[in-house]
C-alpha cells in the first residue's frame, strides 16, 4: 500500500511534465536539451537566491511584517527575472519558434522546481505507514505551478522575444511582472494585517 501511494503521488507530481512534452510539438522539435539547460539554470540561480537570503536577511524573532526585509526579499526575487531572461535569450536554439522556446524553458524550469522541492519529501514521507493527503496536495500544487511557470515564460517571451508587440501592451506586461515579483511580500503583508497581535495592524488601527 505504501509503495502504491508513493507511485501514485510521484506520477501525479512528475507525470504531467512528460505528458505535456509528449502531447505538444516540443517532442517533434527535440527541445529536451533546452529544457535540461533551463533546469540547470534554475538550480544554479536557486542556489544564488539561497545564499543571498542567508546573507542579507536576518532571522525574524516574531511573525511581524518588516517592510525593509520584505523589500529585500522582493529585490532578491528579481533574480528569477534575470534567469528567465537568460534562459529565453541565450539557451534556446534559433531553429525553433518563439512559442516552442517559452514552453521548453517553462517546462524545464518547473521540472527542476519539482525535483528540488518535492522529490525528497515524497521519497521520505509518502512511504510512511500512515496515509496522508499532504503528498497528493503536493502533486496538485506541482500541476498548478506548471501552469504558472509556463505563463511566466510566456510573459517573458512577450517582453524580450517578440519585437512587434503593441505598445499598449508594454505597460501591462511590465506591471504583471512587477506584481508576480512582489506577490509573496504582499501576501505576507495581508497576513500580518489580519493578525490581531501584529504590530503592523496595531499601528494602522492606532492611526
PyMOL commands that set and color helices and strands:
alter all, ss='L'
color gray80, all
select helices_A, chain A and resi 2-23+32-56+67-77+79-91+98-125+134-160+167-194+199-206
alter helices_A, ss='H'
color red, helices_A
deselect
rebuild
show_as cartoon
